[in-house]
């Protein structure tokens, strides 16, 4: 799970210059990488990735590489 305006990543305003789409794309990629690492370390593991923004919670689909998200 990642969330919008995360201080650990530098925040929405500073790191992404207020561009919520760029921030979401970055976090989709981060979640995808984390998912792959976990699945490689623990074969058969089911991983669900979530992104929380000020507009709601989003599930990042397995096809995260294409940027697919669903509510």
Biotite code that builds the C-alpha atoms (Angstrom):
import biotite.structure as struc

atoms = struc.array([
    struc.Atom([0.000, 0.000, 0.000], chain_id="A", res_id=1, res_name="UNK", atom_name="CA", element="C"),
    struc.Atom([1.213, 3.467, -0.844], chain_id="A", res_id=2, res_name="UNK", atom_name="CA", element="C"),
    struc.Atom([-0.514, 6.803, -0.344], chain_id="A", res_id=3, res_name="UNK", atom_name="CA", element="C"),
    struc.Atom([-0.586, 10.188, -2.004], chain_id="A", res_id=4, res_name="UNK", atom_name="CA", element="C"),
    struc.Atom([1.591, 12.991, -0.653], chain_id="A", res_id=5, res_name="UNK", atom_name="CA", element="C"),
    struc.Atom([3.900, 10.526, 1.118], chain_id="A", res_id=6, res_name="UNK", atom_name="CA", element="C"),
    struc.Atom([6.675, 12.358, 2.938], chain_id="A", res_id=7, res_name="UNK", atom_name="CA", element="C"),
    struc.Atom([9.023, 9.389, 2.545], chain_id="A", res_id=8, res_name="UNK", atom_name="CA", element="C"),
    struc.Atom([8.922, 9.963, -1.219], chain_id="A", res_id=9, res_name="UNK", atom_name="CA", element="C"),
    struc.Atom([9.220, 13.742, -0.903], chain_id="A", res_id=10, res_name="UNK", atom_name="CA", element="C"),
    struc.Atom([5.519, 14.632, -1.026], chain_id="A", res_id=11, res_name="UNK", atom_name="CA", element="C"),
    struc.Atom([3.196, 15.483, -3.879], chain_id="A", res_id=12, res_name="UNK", atom_name="CA", element="C"),
    struc.Atom([4.148, 19.160, -4.156], chain_id="A", res_id=13, res_name="UNK", atom_name="CA", element="C"),
    struc.Atom([7.924, 18.816, -3.879], chain_id="A", res_id=14, res_name="UNK", atom_name="CA", element="C"),
    struc.Atom([8.663, 15.489, -5.584], chain_id="A", res_id=15, res_name="UNK", atom_name="CA", element="C"),
    struc.Atom([5.935, 15.517, -8.243], chain_id="A", res_id=16, res_name="UNK", atom_name="CA", element="C"),
    struc.Atom([5.359, 19.290, -8.547], chain_id="A", res_id=17, res_name="UNK", atom_name="CA", element="C"),
    struc.Atom([1.694, 18.784, -7.675], chain_id="A", res_id=18, res_name="UNK", atom_name="CA", element="C"),
    struc.Atom([1.129, 16.420, -10.616], chain_id="A", res_id=19, res_name="UNK", atom_name="CA", element="C"),
    struc.Atom([-1.184, 13.756, -9.151], chain_id="A", res_id=20, res_name="UNK", atom_name="CA", element="C"),
    struc.Atom([-1.059, 11.661, -12.348], chain_id="A", res_id=21, res_name="UNK", atom_name="CA", element="C"),
    struc.Atom([2.754, 11.540, -12.310], chain_id="A", res_id=22, res_name="UNK", atom_name="CA", element="C"),
    struc.Atom([2.658, 10.624, -8.633], chain_id="A", res_id=23, res_name="UNK", atom_name="CA", element="C"),
    struc.Atom([0.133, 7.818, -9.231], chain_id="A", res_id=24, res_name="UNK", atom_name="CA", element="C"),
    struc.Atom([2.167, 6.452, -12.162], chain_id="A", res_id=25, res_name="UNK", atom_name="CA", element="C"),
    struc.Atom([5.290, 6.397, -10.006], chain_id="A", res_id=26, res_name="UNK", atom_name="CA", element="C"),
    struc.Atom([3.510, 4.565, -7.206], chain_id="A", res_id=27, res_name="UNK", atom_name="CA", element="C"),
    struc.Atom([1.968, 2.050, -9.629], chain_id="A", res_id=28, res_name="UNK", atom_name="CA", element="C"),
    struc.Atom([5.487, 1.193, -10.768], chain_id="A", res_id=29, res_name="UNK", atom_name="CA", element="C"),
    struc.Atom([6.736, 0.986, -7.166], chain_id="A", res_id=30, res_name="UNK", atom_name="CA", element="C"),
    struc.Atom([3.883, -1.335, -6.203], chain_id="A", res_id=31, res_name="UNK", atom_name="CA", element="C"),
    struc.Atom([4.580, -3.494, -9.239], chain_id="A", res_id=32, res_name="UNK", atom_name="CA", element="C"),
    struc.Atom([8.234, -3.875, -8.307], chain_id="A", res_id=33, res_name="UNK", atom_name="CA", element="C"),
    struc.Atom([7.370, -4.668, -4.695], chain_id="A", res_id=34, res_name="UNK", atom_name="CA", element="C"),
    struc.Atom([4.824, -7.249, -5.824], chain_id="A", res_id=35, res_name="UNK", atom_name="CA", element="C"),
    struc.Atom([7.364, -8.984, -8.042], chain_id="A", res_id=36, res_name="UNK", atom_name="CA", element="C"),
    struc.Atom([9.968, -9.100, -5.251], chain_id="A", res_id=37, res_name="UNK", atom_name="CA", element="C"),
    struc.Atom([7.464, -10.617, -2.831], chain_id="A", res_id=38, res_name="UNK", atom_name="CA", element="C"),
    struc.Atom([6.247, -13.198, -5.344], chain_id="A", res_id=39, res_name="UNK", atom_name="CA", element="C"),
    struc.Atom([9.811, -14.221, -6.168], chain_id="A", res_id=40, res_name="UNK", atom_name="CA", element="C"),
    struc.Atom([10.665, -14.605, -2.480], chain_id="A", res_id=41, res_name="UNK", atom_name="CA", element="C"),
    struc.Atom([7.466, -16.461, -1.579], chain_id="A", res_id=42, res_name="UNK", atom_name="CA", element="C"),
    struc.Atom([6.252, -18.621, -4.486], chain_id="A", res_id=43, res_name="UNK", atom_name="CA", element="C"),
    struc.Atom([2.478, -18.923, -4.694], chain_id="A", res_id=44, res_name="UNK", atom_name="CA", element="C"),
    struc.Atom([1.896, -15.757, -2.668], chain_id="A", res_id=45, res_name="UNK", atom_name="CA", element="C"),
    struc.Atom([-1.112, -13.668, -3.658], chain_id="A", res_id=46, res_name="UNK", atom_name="CA", element="C"),
    struc.Atom([-0.312, -9.952, -3.576], chain_id="A", res_id=47, res_name="UNK", atom_name="CA", element="C"),
    struc.Atom([-2.835, -7.131, -3.769], chain_id="A", res_id=48, res_name="UNK", atom_name="CA", element="C"),
    struc.Atom([-1.541, -3.591, -4.282], chain_id="A", res_id=49, res_name="UNK", atom_name="CA", element="C"),
    struc.Atom([-3.374, -0.487, -3.105], chain_id="A", res_id=50, res_name="UNK", atom_name="CA", element="C"),
    struc.Atom([-2.859, 3.227, -3.668], chain_id="A", res_id=51, res_name="UNK", atom_name="CA", element="C"),
    struc.Atom([-4.624, 5.697, -1.392], chain_id="A", res_id=52, res_name="UNK", atom_name="CA", element="C"),
    struc.Atom([-5.241, 9.190, -2.686], chain_id="A", res_id=53, res_name="UNK", atom_name="CA", element="C"),
    struc.Atom([-7.312, 12.136, -1.563], chain_id="A", res_id=54, res_name="UNK", atom_name="CA", element="C"),
    struc.Atom([-9.992, 10.908, -3.993], chain_id="A", res_id=55, res_name="UNK", atom_name="CA", element="C"),
    struc.Atom([-10.241, 7.385, -2.589], chain_id="A", res_id=56, res_name="UNK", atom_name="CA", element="C"),
    struc.Atom([-8.578, 3.997, -2.451], chain_id="A", res_id=57, res_name="UNK", atom_name="CA", element="C"),
    struc.Atom([-7.475, 2.271, -5.656], chain_id="A", res_id=58, res_name="UNK", atom_name="CA", element="C"),
    struc.Atom([-6.563, -1.328, -6.307], chain_id="A", res_id=59, res_name="UNK", atom_name="CA", element="C"),
    struc.Atom([-3.666, -1.662, -8.730], chain_id="A", res_id=60, res_name="UNK", atom_name="CA", element="C"),
    struc.Atom([-4.552, -4.557, -11.075], chain_id="A", res_id=61, res_name="UNK", atom_name="CA", element="C"),
    struc.Atom([-2.104, -7.330, -11.898], chain_id="A", res_id=62, res_name="UNK", atom_name="CA", element="C"),
    struc.Atom([-1.702, -5.559, -15.229], chain_id="A", res_id=63, res_name="UNK", atom_name="CA", element="C"),
    struc.Atom([-0.129, -2.616, -13.380], chain_id="A", res_id=64, res_name="UNK", atom_name="CA", element="C"),
    struc.Atom([2.508, -2.193, -16.067], chain_id="A", res_id=65, res_name="UNK", atom_name="CA", element="C"),
    struc.Atom([-0.165, -0.718, -18.340], chain_id="A", res_id=66, res_name="UNK", atom_name="CA", element="C"),
    struc.Atom([-1.282, 1.660, -15.598], chain_id="A", res_id=67, res_name="UNK", atom_name="CA", element="C"),
    struc.Atom([-4.619, -0.064, -14.907], chain_id="A", res_id=68, res_name="UNK", atom_name="CA", element="C"),
    struc.Atom([-6.283, 0.858, -11.639], chain_id="A", res_id=69, res_name="UNK", atom_name="CA", element="C"),
    struc.Atom([-9.760, 0.153, -10.365], chain_id="A", res_id=70, res_name="UNK", atom_name="CA", element="C"),
    struc.Atom([-11.794, 1.403, -7.443], chain_id="A", res_id=71, res_name="UNK", atom_name="CA", element="C"),
])
